[in-house]
Structures are given as C-alpha cells and as structure tokens.
C-alpha cells in the first residue's frame, strides 16, 4: 500500500501543471478514514483560464484539421500509457474510492480498451455521400463541436473518464474534465498520461472542484459546446435546464433502480451468483445495480433463503485483500445516508433478512454489510429511490404480465436482468421492459462497442459504440454543383 506514490496535488489546467486556487479537497481512504492527501481544487478563475487555453488549442488547424488516423495514434499512445501504469492507477483508485484492487484493476483495463476501441473506430468512421435529387453532389460530413465539458462520478473514475474523454478527443474537440471531489486523484494521473502521449497543449484539463462552481461554469460558459454528465438524476435535471438556455446538447447518464427477474425455471446457482454480483459488487455503488429483485412466487421462499445464506458468506474487508468481495463505501457520509434509508424502510415495515448495519470489526472504515429487505410493496420508498449502496429489496411476482408491470412501474429505466431457461420468454420480457440495457442469464457485463444509456429518469442519449464519437460532433451537409450553370430562377441573359 505504501510503495506507490500518489499524485502531487497540482491540477492540469490547459496543459500546465499548477496549484489550484479553489477550496481544499481532501482525498480520504474509506477503509480506515485516513487522509490520502489534501489538495486545492479548481476555482472559477482556474476554469476560465482552462477554457481560454482550450479555445486557442482547439482553433489551431494543427488539431482541428488533423487526419483521423493521426488523432488515432495519440489515442493509442494514451491506451499504451494507461496499460503500462495499470498497477499504479489501480492502487490510486483503491486509495481514493475504497474499491477492491481487483475491481479497480478491471476498471483500468476497461479504460485501456476504451481508448484502443475508439482509436480503431475513428480510423474507420466515414463521412457519407447522400443520394442527390438534382445535378449536384451531396455529402454529410462531421466536424468537432469545439469545447466539451465532461463531468464524471466518484464510483468508477478511470473507466468513466475514458468513456467521455476518448470519443470527445477522437472527434477533434478540446476536453475539460471535472472529476468528483470525493475521487479527484485518478483523473490527475490520467492527465499525466495524456500529456506524455503528445496531445497538443491546451486540449485537455482536469478541474476537480465544487459542482456549483466548476460544474456551473462548464454548463454556462458560452464557449462550451456540449456537456457529458454522469451522476445523480437531480443534478442532471439542473444541468439540462441550464443547457437548455444555451440550446446546447447534453448527454446524461443518471440514476437507476434496476429490476432483476427470476423465473421459476432459472438455473438457481447461476442466478444466485449473478444476482449477488449484480447488486453487491462495487459495494452496491453502481447506477446499474440490480436493486429490485423479483422472484416468481412458486420458488420465492426457497430462492430467497439460499440467496440470504450466500449473501452472509460474502467477505467484507480490506480492499487490497484479493479475497475481499465487499469493500467500504466511498465516504462515511455516504455510508450514513445508506444506513438512514434502510432504517426508514424498516420503519415502513421492511423485514431485515440480513445486514442492515456497519460491521463492528471494521468500525474505522465506511463499511456497510450487504443487506436484503423483504415484505415491502414495489411502491415503498426504498423500492422507488436509488440507494447507491449494498441494499437489495426482494419482491414476489405471479407471471410475465405481473413482473413486466412491476418492473416498469418506476421512474428509472437504466438496466434489467432476466433469469430463465426459456429464451422466447426472455426475449418477450426483454423487449417489454422500458430500459436501456437488458442482461439475460448474466449481469453487469459491458462492451465498449455496445451503446449504453437510459430511459426515463435514468438519462438522455447514449455513450460507447462507433456512434459514440459522432455524439461529440456537429453534422454538416455540403452541396456541390455539377452543372456549371447559373440557377434558372435568376433568369440571367445568355452570354
């Protein structure tokens, strides 16, 4: 734990390393509450400086007009840099967020893959000749938006950062990245890799700071052409309202209250393993966590009993221990908020089947035991609102129609898991659930090649996939005359 140093606390502002002039930010190790480091965050003036430098860098034809394959080379070098520093980045992220080292190592690999895939997709992303309806050539071409504000959450920094930064740079933009104040360190490490990869100076900044200051600046500043945000739904609504005043495009990946559906014919062992991973990995701090578990009534009692037994056997502990499955939550304040929601649910009549407390042996850290609640209707508060912690609500259902109605009876529509041996039924239910992603007999599997996003209060727009680059570009139509003759409307005399 001590052999890898942390970033030195300076910010990367328009290609220059310098101390921030904003409020102090403390990075805390959630496993024991110790302070990793205290750094000065970005102030509004720091953000304005980064924007000015980004404007100058993005306007330079050397970048804006760079060939796609040349930009792709830079993305490949960033991927190489992430891969070569994988152990260091994973260590920093575990210290910063409390996630297990096994998980942060997987997130680093995901970030590497994101830059590699985006580079490959960029080289094969074609403009289009469209079908003309006259004596002219018509083309649809794509150009950079200009400056992009990327606002990322604390739960999966390096992967979330890459998911926004890679396509935005590929599209030819300048990117101003605002990481969450609870996890500022990994984005600063990414900045060192981006700098070393040869990205022209000024095109990338990392601005950790208060959302009301840096976040608002990015949304309100006239030079910013797009915001890509991952975080809470209420903050997303506020950003969308602000962006509407500018008529600026936004992509919003927000909250979730995803259902997992277990039919009576499901493979029980496969399903229990998938349900546990779907809700309790990342200590439940995942927007796509399967936090509402619907079990067909005919197997409800047996299945829930086996699930509770398996949940109690999960190992909660040191995030650097390879045997640990459930690590601490990101911060003691967040742990307390999760505990308060569970207590409210119990006051409303929930039956506590396991968990529901912080482990006494780990009292110094922000731990909370994997928790299962039963006995509440789908309309209960904890079945409606995102907890963002290791808390699962189990509910029975009768048949397809019943579970489809209950699953869709929620403000969110981000993800869904379906467990059954009957593929036609799985397909019917998958198409009937209003959600952005469906997993059948698996959960929380991702591909950078497959678009991701939500419906309803879960968000707006899609990330990833080949079209993920286009989301950071402006489409332009070009018409070229093929006749060499004046338009007849003018009725010019023949020469």
N, C-alpha and C positions, 0 to 999 in steps of 0.2 A: 504493500500500500504506500510505502514512502519512497520507492525508488524512481517514481515518475513524477516530475515536477509539474506544477500547474501553470497556466498562462500567467504573465506578469501583471495583468490588470489594465494594461493600456488598451485603448479602443482603436479600431481600424476605421479612420474617418477619411473617406475619399482617397484611399491609397496611402495615407500617412498614419503611422503609429503615434498616438499621443494620449495623454491623460484626459479622461472625460471631465467636464465641468459641471455635471449634474449631481444629483443626490447620491449618497453612498448606497451601494448594493452589497449585501452580504450573501455569499455562497455558503450554504450550510450542508454538512454531511448528514443526511437524515437518519443514518443508522445509530448515531450517538449524539447528535446535536452540536458537534464541534464545528467551528467556523473554518471553512477551507481558506477563504480569503475575503477581504473587503476591497471593493474597487469603486471608483467614481463612475457613475453611469453617464449617459449622454444627456446633455441639456438641449433645449430648443436651439440655442445658437450652434451647438455641435451638429445638430441635424441639418440646420440651414447651410452650414459650411459643406457638409457631405453632399447636399443637393446641388450646390453650386459646382462643386468639383465633378459630380456625376453628369451634370448638364454639359460641361465643357468636354468631358471624355466621350460621352455618347454622341455628341455632334461631330466629333472628329471622323472624317471619312475613312481613316485607317481602321476604325472599328465598325462603324455603321455600314461601310461598304465591303467589309471583309467577306471573302468567299466562305460558303458554308463549310467546306471541308477544312478550311483553315481555323475557323472557330471550333470545329470538332476536335482538332488537335489539342487545343487548350483544354477542352473538357476531358479528353483522355488523360492529359497530364494531371488534371485535378484528381481524376479517379486513381491514377497511379500514386499520387501523394497521399490520398486517404488510405489506400491499401497499405502503403509502406509504413504509415503511422497508426495502423489499426489498434495495436495494443495500447498505445498512448491515449488515443481518442476514447477508447472504451473505458479505460481507467478514469479519465477525467469525467466522463459522463456518469459513471457509477458514483464517483465522489460528489458530483453536482446534483444528481437526481435520486440516488439511492437504489436505482435499478440494479438487478443482479448483473454481474460481469458477463455471464453467459448471454443475457439479453442485450446488453449494450454492445457486445461483440457482434451480435447478429444485426444490430442497427447500423453499425459501421459498415458491415458487408453490404447491407441494403443501400447505403449511401454511395458506396463504390459502384454498385450495379446501376444505380440511377444515373450517375454521370456517364458511365460507359454506354448504356442503352440510349440515352439522349444524344450522345455524340453520334452513334450509329444511325439513329433515326434522322438526325439533322442532315447527314450526308445523302439520304435518300428521300428527303422531303421535297417534292416537286411543286412548282407552280403549275397552273393549268391553262391550256388553250381551250376556250369555250366555243360552243357552236355558234357561228355568226349567222345573222339574219339579214345580211346585206353585203355590199362589196367592201368589207373591212375585215381586219384581223382582230380578234378579241382575246384578251388574256385576263386571268385573275392572278394577281401577284400579292405577296405578303411582305410587309415591312415592319421593322421594330416599332413598338408603341413609344418607346423613349426611356422613361424612368419608371421603374416598378418598385413599389413598396411591398416587402414580404414580411409578414408578422407571424411568428411561429410559437407553438406552445411549449410548455416545460416537460411534457411527458415523454416525447421521443425526439429530442432536439436534432441530432445529426441527420436522421432519416427525413424528418420534416423539412429541415433546412435544404437538403439536397433536392427534395421533391419540388421545391419552388425555385431555388437558385439555378439549377441545371437548365430547365427549359427556358427560363427568362433570359439567361445569358445566351443560350443557343439561338434565341430569337433575335439577338443583337441589341438587347437592352442594357442599361445600367441598373444595378440592383442595390437597394438599401434594405438590409436585413435587420429587423428588430426582434431579437430573441426575448423570451420571457425573463423577468427579473429573478425568478427562482432558479433559473438554469442558464446563466449567461456565458459559461466558460467554453462550451464546445464550439459555439459559433465563432468565438475569437480564435480558437485553434483552426477552424476551417479557413478563416481569413489568412492565416499564415500559409496554408497550403495553396489557396487561390493565388496569393501573391507570388509564391515560388513557381507556380505553373506558368507565369508570364502573362497573365491577364493585364491588359493596359491599365495604367494607373488611373484611379478615379472611378472605375466602373463598378466597384464593389465596396460597400461599407457595412460595418457591424455596429449597431447602435442600441445596446441594452439600455433600458430606461423605462420610466413610468409610461403606461399607456396613455394617460391623459395628456402627456407632454409629447413624447416621440410618436406614439400612435396617432394622435390627433394631427400632428404636424404632417405626417406622411399622407393622411387622408385629405387634409385641407389644402395642402400646398398646390398651387396651380401647375407646377412643373411635373408632378407625379401623374402618370397616365393610367396606372392600374394599381389596385391593391389586391394581394392574395393573402387571405387570413385563415388561420386555423386556430380555433379556440371556442369559447363559450357562446351560446346562442344569443344571449342578451347583448354581449359586446358586438357580435356580428350584426345584429339588428341596428345598433347605433352606428357602426361603420357604414352599413348600407344606406342609412338615412343621410349621413354626411356625404357619401359618394354620389348620391342622387342629386345633390345640389350642384355638383360639378358635371353631371351626366358622365361619370367615369365608370368604366367596367370594374366589377369586383368578382372574385371567386371566394366563396365562403364554405369552409368545411367545419361544421359546428358540432352540436351535441348529438347524443344518441340514447336510446332506451331499447336496445335491440332484443327481439324475441329469439329464443331457441325453442324449436318444436320437436318433441319426441313422440313418435307414433309407436303403437304397441308392438309393431314388428321390427323395431330397430335392433341392431346389434348392441346389446347392453354395454359390454366392455368398451367397445369403440365409442359409444355415445358418452359414457361417463368420462372417459379420458378427454373427449372433445369439449364437453361442457365445462369441465374443470379448467382446461386451458383457455377456453373462450371467455371465462369470466374472472378467473383468479390470477392468470399470468399478468405481468405488469402491475401486480397488486390491485387489479381492477381499474387502474388509471389509463383507460383506453376508451376512446369515443365509440368504438365498435364492440365493446364488451357485451356479451350475451347475458344481460342482467335480468331479463324476464324469461323464466323457464316454464314452458307449457308442456305438461306431461299428460298423455292420454289416460283417462280415468281408470281404465282396466288394469294398468300397470303402475299407477301413481304411487301407491304405498310402498311396493317393493322397490321401485326405482329410486324414490326419494331416500329410503332407508340406506340403500347401497351408496347413493351419492353423498349423504351426510358422513357415512363411515369413511369414504375415500377423501372427503374434504378434511376431516380431522387428522388424517395421516399426512397431509401436506406439510412440508418442512418450512417453517418460518424462521428466518435468521439472517446472518451476515451476508450482505450482497456479494462479497468477494469469495464466499464459500461455494464451490461448484455444486454442492448438494442442495443449496437453498432454492426453494421454489417461489416463496412469497417473501419479498423484501419490504423495507419500510415504505410508507407513503412519502411524498416529496417534502413535506414540511409538517411540523407539529400542528400548525393552524389548520392545515387541510385534514389531518387525522381527526382533529376535534370536530370539524364540520361533518365528516363522515359519521362519526360516533353520534353526533346530535341527530342526524337523520334516522339512524337506526333506533335511537331512543324514542323519537317521535312516532316511528312505525309501531313500536311496541306499545306505546300509549294508545294508538289507534286500534290495537287488538292483534298485532302480529305475534305469531308463535316463533320463538327463537329456537331453531333446531341445532345450531352450533355457532361458535364465535361470539360476536357481539361485544368484544372487549379488546383492550390492548394487552398483550402478553406481559405478565409481571416480570419475567426474566429479562425482558428487553425494554424495560421502562425508560431508559435514557433515549431511545430512538422513537421515531414517529411510526411505530408499528400498529397494525390493527389486524386481528385474526380474521381469516376467511369466514364469512358469515352467511348463513342461509336462513331466510324467513319464510314462513308459510302462514296460511289462514287468512290472507287478505284478498279482497277482490282486485280485479285489474284496474279499478277506479281509485284505489288507495294512492295517497300522495307519493309513497316510495316506489310505486309501480308506474308513476307518471313522470317523475322528475329524475334527472341524471344524478347519480350519487358520486361517480368517478372514484370508486373505492371497491374493495373486495366484498361486495354485498350482492347476494342473489335472492330474488323472490321466486318461489315456486308456486305454480297455479295449475289446477287440473283443467282438462277440456274433454269434450264429448266426441266430436267428429271434425271433419275438414271445415265445414261451414262455420262451426263454433270457433275454431282456433284461428281461422282467417279473420273473422270479425274481431276477436280479441286482440290479435297481433296488430291489426290496422287501427285499432282504437287507441291511438297515441299520437302526440304532436310530432314525434320524430319518425324519420324513415331512413336510417343510415345503413343498417345491416340486418341479416336474418340467418339463422341456422336451421336446417331441416334434417332430421334423422329418421330414416326409413329405408327398408329394402325395396320398396315399391317405387320404381323410377317414374312411371306415369303420374303417380300421386305427387311425388316430389316436384315434378315439373309443373303440375297444375298449381300447387301451393306456391312455388317459387314465383310464378307469373302473377299470382293473385295478391301477393304481399306488396304493399307500396314501400319500396326501399331501393337504395342504390346498389347494394351488393347482397347476394344470396350465396351461402355455402351449403352444399348438400353432402352430408356424411363427413364433414370436416368443418374447421372454423379458423378464422384469423390467418388464412393463407393469402399471400399477396404476390402480385407480379407487377413490375413497373410497366409492363406492356399493356396492362388492362386498366381502363379508366376507372377512377374512384371518385365518389361523391355521394351526396344525399338528397333526399326528397323532403318536402315539408320543412319543418323547423331544423332539419339536420344540415341544411346548407343550400348552396346555389352554385351551379357549374360543376365541372369535372377536372380532375388532375390526372396526370400519368397518361401513358399511351402515346402514340405518334401525334395525335391531335393536341396533346398537352403542350407542345411547342407553339402550335397555332393560337392557343389561348393567350399567348403573350405577344401576339402580332396583330397588326391592322391590315385588313383586306382591302385591296385596291383593284379596280377594274381599269384596263387600258384598251383603247380602241385605236387602231391604225388603219388609215385609209389605204385602199389598194388600187384606186382608180386614177388618181392624179387630177381629177376634175373638180371644179367648184360645186358646192351643193346647189341643186337646181332652184331652191327656194329664193335665192338672191336674184335670179333672172338676169345675170350679168350678160352683156352683149358678147357675142363671139368675137374673139380677136382675129 
